Amino acid sequence: MPIVRNSFIQISKLPNLKGRISYISSKATQENLYAVYETTDRKFWTELARCNQEEFKKSGTEGTCIEARELIIALPESFVDYELDKLLKLFSEHFKQSYGVECISALHHNKRKTNYHIHLIFSERKLLDEPVEKIATRNMFYDENGKHVRTKKEILDEAGQLRGGCKIIPKGGVYERNLFTIKDSRFKGDSFLDEVKRSYTDLINIYVKDDKQKLKVFDRNGVYLPTKKIGKNNPKAEQIRTDNQYRAMWNQTVDRALISGVPERQILEVKQSEIRQKVKASIQKLGRNPALLKSLIMTAIYALELLIGKVFKMASQKADKGIEMVAKAETEQTPVKKVNTFAKAQNEPLPEMPKKSVLVSKFYRLEGIYQKLDEQNKAIYEREQQLIALGQKLSEMKGMFKGKERKQLQEQMEQLQSQIENMKRYLPTIVQGYGYKNVKEFLAEYKASKAEYGDYRKAVAEWEKLTGEKVDDSFKAKLQQKQQKAKEQNGHINHHKKNDRGAR
């Protein structure tokens, strides 16, 4: 089954609006330019840039003036089959209708034709119905920087002449003319990009021909960390690649924590306290520091691994007690003869047997996938314990004549570490092979299915008790056989662990 993919939409600030419009809409600069669409004329963008520059100067703010913003919207490759002009018009008008601002867009392919995408530039201001003009009630004086000064003397040179660049607006003249509203502040917030992603993802999914190719929006507030896309000729490509490796390590550890049974709430708390809050504090104090992010992610990973280890230890202790209790219960259980009291007493037809819902019907399949995840997770944990034991043994090894043994141990540890890393990378592909986006998504459906299956079995038991009939459920029998086999394997492992501890 295909892997569920996230939609890709990014936003950027534009300090050179005219240059950017020329770049995305010109065939001289774009090898694979298919269409350009404009919701207004080019004069609008010239006036918008001038307005933003004038407002920026008046504000006295340091830095760079932002004249507009741009979205890059990745499209499924199957969209090449749609009419180019109509497709671009649809996506552009969708934005204008949603936010009420003008935009200009272009439909592109990259050089290798592997990335079909739209560039959509939009204004943060709206054009006023009528310009707002301010009339001077007295002569107004402006210096070379366009700053208003109080007296004429301040803009004259030593000879009493008007300095170059300075100007005088006479009484009754227009000293300020506004064509646009103020900037809409919602375009600056993180919530805006999230909103746009959801809106365009929904739009894309309407026109995806195959339901299996539908996109999803990455949840920024969820347990996982997003990886970043590396564009062509990106000067920070190596830095982003390394950053993505650490993010992937966190996501792999999150998968293991979820499978182990660590509550999602605890995982989010670790992510919030060890990564998000510390990154935010560091940026405010020292600016962005990619090296620090790696360190913070690794600390968060150690915190999750502690929780995973705790769950495994608790599970091992419960398994020892559980096996004893099950064995005792089985020996003490007295068979009960079932009687069809309903039919005999009332001489009425049997009540309708409980029916399986869609989720109940999926349970055996989902249980099989979960068992694969669980077995892989346990195998990783066992190898991690082996690695810890080898490290302890290496630290205790002393003496000048043990160099060969130390080298062998180090080689064993390196091989084991490599094996563990490969096993962790494989873990999420188990569910992706069945069409799930990630382990979290799979577990959500599995848990819902398990709960419904439990309710179904209770209803069946009541029906059997009431009617004296027996439901022929090969599904249940297979599941019980698989669960019993897992219990026996756990008991065997725990038995060996006890013997190992006793030998020590």
PEKA-V182051 format. One record per helix or strand of 2 or more residues. SS is the DSSP state (a for helix, b for strand). FROM is the first residue (numbers start at 1). TO is the last residue. Records with the same first field share a line. If there is no record, write none. Layout:
SS = FROM-TO, FROM-TO
//
This chain:
b = 5-6, 9-14, 33-38, 68-74, 103-109, 116-122, 127-135, 140-142, 148-149, 167-169, 174-180, 215-216
a = 17-25, 42-59, 77-81, 84-99, 152-155, 185-188, 190-207, 211-213, 237-260, 264-286, 290-332, 341-346, 358-396, 403-432, 439-467, 474-503
//
